[in-house]
Amino acid sequence: MSFLASVLSLASAFMAMTLAGVCAPVQAQDHSGHHGQGHAENHDWYEKLKQPGSNASCCNGTINGVEGDCRPTRAYQKDDGMWYALLNGRWVPVPPRVVLQQLSPDGNSHICAGKSGVIFCFLGGSPKS
């Protein structure tokens, strides 16, 4: 078998494993901002977050993390400083009053919002995630 044939064979095998999901992590976090997704994995630090300007918790979901309000999301910040985040699979503007001025332990973006879509708290990723 020629060198080129070996490389192509390995590339084909890798592609097949990737398409089959073999290379995907077993517990990959969903970063689409869907209610309850990824809450349990991060609940220990979510419960310590406080809504800006008050002592109210950002995390108002169930304690067991089954349907938590806080979850990982994807977000970006425009040149004017405004954040946009995925909330239940839709890009939404994040009200500046709910943006926490701290980074999450994992450096990713996280959003805390009720089932109705009201955002309690938001942490922007570093620099954009």
SERO-4910 file (N, C-alpha, C, O; in steps of 0.05 Angstrom, whole numbers):
BEGIN
 pado doro    nc1    nc2    nc3   cac1   cac2   cac3    cc1    cc2    cc3    oc1    oc2    oc3
  Met    A     17    -23      0      0      0      0     18     25      0     37     26     15
  Ser    A     12     44    -16     28     68    -18     22     86      6      2     83     20
  Phe    A     40    105     10     37    124     32     11    140     29     -3    143     49
  Leu    A      5    149      5    -20    164      0    -44    147      6    -64    157     18
  Ala    A    -44    122     -2    -66    104      3    -70    100     33    -92     99     43
  Ser    A    -48     98     48    -49     95     77    -62    119     90    -79    117    108
  Val    A    -53    143     82    -64    168     93    -94    170     87   -110    177    104
  Leu    A   -102    163     62   -130    164     55   -146    144     71   -169    150     78
  Ser    A   -135    121     75   -149    100     91   -153    110    119   -175    106    130
  Leu    A   -132    121    132   -135    132    159   -155    155    160   -171    156    179
  Ala    A   -155    172    141   -174    194    140   -202    184    138   -220    195    151
  Ser    A   -206    164    121   -233    152    118   -243    140    144   -266    143    151
  Ala    A   -225    126    157   -232    113    183   -239    134    203   -259    130    218
  Phe    A   -223    155    205   -229    177    224   -256    190    218   -272    195    237
  Met    A   -261    195    193   -287    207    185   -310    189    193   -330    198    202
  Ala    A   -307    163    188   -329    144    195   -334    144    225   -357    143    234
  Met    A   -312    144    241   -316    144    270   -329    170    280   -346    170    297
  Thr    A   -321    192    268   -332    218    275   -362    219    268   -378    228    285
  Leu    A   -369    210    245   -397    210    237   -413    191    254   -437    195    259
  Ala    A   -401    170    264   -415    150    280   -417    160    309   -431    148    325
  Gly    A   -403    182    316   -405    192    343   -385    180    362   -385    186    385
  Val    A   -367    164    351   -347    150    368   -328    171    381   -320    167    404
  Cys    A   -322    192    367   -303    212    377   -316    233    395   -302    249    407
  Ala    A   -342    233    396   -356    254    412   -355    247    441   -355    224    449
  Pro    A   -353    268    459   -352    263    487   -379    250    496   -400    255    485
  Val    A   -377    233    517   -400    219    527   -420    239    539   -444    237    535
  Gln    A   -410    259    555   -427    277    569   -422    306    558   -415    324    574
  Ala    A   -425    311    533   -421    337    522   -442    356    532   -466    349    533
  Gln    A   -434    380    540   -454    399    549   -468    412    526   -455    418    505
  Asp    A   -493    416    528   -509    430    508   -507    460    513   -513    469    535
  His    A   -497    474    494   -493    503    497   -514    519    480   -508    540    470
  Ser    A   -538    508    478   -559    521    463   -578    537    481   -597    550    471
  Gly    A   -572    537    507   -588    553    525   -615    542    531   -633    557    540
  His    A   -620    516    526   -646    505    532   -650    501    562   -631    492    576
  His    A   -673    507    572   -680    506    600   -673    478    611   -682    458    600
  Gly    A   -657    477    632   -650    452    646   -625    439    635   -613    423    649
  Gln    A   -616    445    611   -593    432    599   -567    442    611   -561    465    611
  Gly    A   -552    424    623   -526    431    635   -527    442    663   -507    449    674
  His    A   -551    445    674   -554    457    701   -541    439    722   -526    449    739
  Ala    A   -547    414    722   -538    396    743   -507    396    745   -496    395    768
  Glu    A   -493    396    723   -464    396    723   -452    421    736   -429    420    745
  Asn    A   -466    443    736   -456    468    746   -470    479    770   -465    502    779
  His    A   -489    464    781   -507    475    802   -491    485    826   -499    505    838
  Asp    A   -469    473    833   -455    481    857   -446    510    856   -446    523    877
  Trp    A   -438    520    833   -430    548    832   -453    566    822   -453    590    828
  Tyr    A   -472    554    808   -496    570    800   -510    581    825   -519    604    825
  Glu    A   -513    564    845   -529    571    869   -516    594    884   -530    606    901
  Lys    A   -491    601    879   -478    623    893   -481    649    878   -474    670    889
  Leu    A   -491    649    853   -494    673    837   -517    690    848   -538    680    855
  Lys    A   -512    716    849   -533    735    858   -540    754    835   -523    763    820
  Gln    A   -566    760    832   -575    779    812   -563    806    818   -562    815    840
  Pro    A   -553    820    796   -541    846    800   -560    866    814   -584    867    808
  Gly    A   -550    880    834   -565    900    848   -583    889    870   -599    904    882
  Ser    A   -582    863    875   -599    851    896   -584    827    908   -562    819    899
  Asn    A   -596    816    928   -585    792    941   -600    767    932   -597    745    943
  Ala    A   -618    770    912   -634    748    902   -616    729    885   -598    737    872
  Ser    A   -622    704    887   -607    683    873   -613    684    843   -635    689    835
  Cys    A   -592    679    828   -596    675    798   -608    648    793   -622    644    773
  Cys    A   -603    629    810   -611    601    806   -637    596    821   -637    591    845
  Asn    A   -659    597    807   -685    593    819   -698    567    811   -722    563    815
  Gly    A   -683    549    799   -693    524    790   -693    503    813   -688    509    836
  Thr    A   -700    479    805   -700    457    825   -672    452    835   -653    454    820
  Ile    A   -670    445    860   -644    440    873   -629    416    861   -605    417    859
  Asn    A   -644    396    853   -631    372    842   -621    377    814   -609    358    802
  Gly    A   -625    400    802   -614    405    776   -630    394    753   -622    395    730
  Val    A   -653    382    759   -669    370    738   -680    391    719   -680    387    695
  Glu    A   -689    413    730   -700    435    713   -689    461    723   -705    479    731
  Gly    A   -663    464    723   -651    489    734   -654    512    715   -655    509    690
  Asp    A   -654    536    726   -656    561    710   -630    568    697   -630    580    675
  Cys    A   -607    561    709   -581    568    698   -571    546    680   -575    522    686
  Arg    A   -558    553    659   -547    533    641   -526    545    622   -526    570    618
  Pro    A   -508    528    611   -488    538    592   -503    548    567   -524    538    559
  Thr    A   -491    567    553   -502    577    528   -479    587    511   -456    588    519
  Arg    A   -485    593    486   -466    607    469   -474    636    468   -498    642    469
  Ala    A   -454    653    466   -460    682    466   -438    697    451   -416    687    446
  Tyr    A   -445    721    443   -425    739    431   -432    767    439   -454    774    446
  Gln    A   -411    784    438   -414    812    446   -408    830    421   -388    827    408
  Lys    A   -427    848    416   -423    866    393   -403    889    401   -397    892    425
  Asp    A   -394    904    381   -375    925    386   -386    946    406   -370    959    419
  Asp    A   -412    949    407   -424    969    426   -426    958    455   -436    972    472
  Gly    A   -417    934    459   -417    922    486   -442    905    492   -442    892    513
  Met    A   -461    905    475   -486    890    479   -481    860    475   -469    852    455
  Trp    A   -491    844    493   -488    814    491   -513    803    478   -535    813    482
  Tyr    A   -509    781    463   -530    765    451   -524    736    459   -502    727    456
  Ala    A   -545    722    467   -541    695    476   -563    677    465   -585    685    459
  Leu    A   -556    651    463   -576    631    455   -593    625    480   -583    617    501
  Leu    A   -619    629    477   -638    623    499   -659    605    487   -675    614    470
  Asn    A   -660    580    496   -679    561    485   -676    559    454   -696    556    440
  Gly    A   -651    560    445   -646    556    417   -649    581    399   -646    579    375
  Arg    A   -655    604    411   -659    629    396   -639    650    406   -635    652    430
  Trp    A   -628    666    387   -611    687    395   -627    710    406   -646    720    392
  Val    A   -621    720    430   -636    742    443   -616    762    454   -594    755    462
  Pro    A   -624    788    454   -607    808    468   -608    804    498   -629    797    509
  Val    A   -585    807    511   -584    805    540   -586    833    552   -569    850    546
  Pro    A   -606    838    569   -608    864    581   -583    870    598   -575    854    614
  Pro    A   -571    894    594   -546    900    609   -549    898    639   -529    892    653
  Arg    A   -573    902    650   -577    901    679   -573    873    691   -570    871    715
  Val    A   -573    852    674   -571    825    685   -543    813    680   -537    790    689
  Val    A   -525    828    668   -498    818    662   -481    820    687   -477    841    698
  Leu    A   -471    797    695   -453    795    718   -424    802    709   -416    793    688
  Gln    A   -410    818    725   -383    826    718   -363    807    729   -345    815    745
  Gln    A   -365    782    722   -346    761    731   -346    740    709   -363    738    692
  Leu    A   -326    723    710   -324    700    692   -333    675    706   -331    672    730
  Ser    A   -343    657    690   -351    631    701   -326    614    705   -306    619    693
  Pro    A   -328    594    723   -305    577    728   -294    563    703   -270    558    701
  Asp    A   -311    558    683   -302    544    659   -296    564    636   -287    555    615
  Gly    A   -300    590    641   -294    610    621   -314    612    598   -311    628    580
  Asn    A   -336    596    600   -357    596    579   -379    615    587   -380    624    610
  Ser    A   -397    620    569   -421    636    575   -443    619    588   -446    596    582
  His    A   -457    632    606   -479    618    621   -502    638    624   -497    662    626
  Ile    A   -526    628    623   -550    644    626   -569    632    646   -571    607    647
  Cys    A   -581    649    662   -601    640    682   -627    653    674   -630    678    675
  Ala    A   -647    637    666   -672    648    656   -694    628    663   -690    604    662
  Gly    A   -718    639    668   -741    622    674   -752    610    648   -743    616    626
  Lys    A   -771    592    651   -784    579    628   -797    599    609   -799    594    585
  Ser    A   -806    622    620   -819    642    604   -799    658    587   -807    673    569
  Gly    A   -773    655    593   -752    670    578   -742    694    592   -725    708    581
  Val    A   -752    700    616   -742    723    631   -714    716    641   -710    696    654
  Ile    A   -695    734    634   -667    729    642   -661    741    669   -666    765    673
  Phe    A   -651    725    687   -644    734    714   -615    743    715   -608    764    727
  Cys    A   -597    727    703   -568    733    704   -555    722    679   -565    703    666
  Phe    A   -532    734    672   -517    725    649   -487    729    654   -479    750    665
  Leu    A   -471    709    647   -442    711    649   -432    707    620   -436    687    608
  Gly    A   -418    728    611   -406    726    584   -380    710    585   -365    711    604
  Gly    A   -375    694    564   -351    678    562   -326    695    557   -328    719    553
  Ser    A   -304    682    558   -278    695    554   -264    685    529   -258    661    528
  Pro    A   -260    701    509   -272    727    505   -300    725    494   -317    742    501
  Lys    A   -305    706    477   -332    701    466   -335    671    464   -317    658    455
  Ser    A   -358    661    473   -361    632    471   -390    625    464   -397    602    461
***
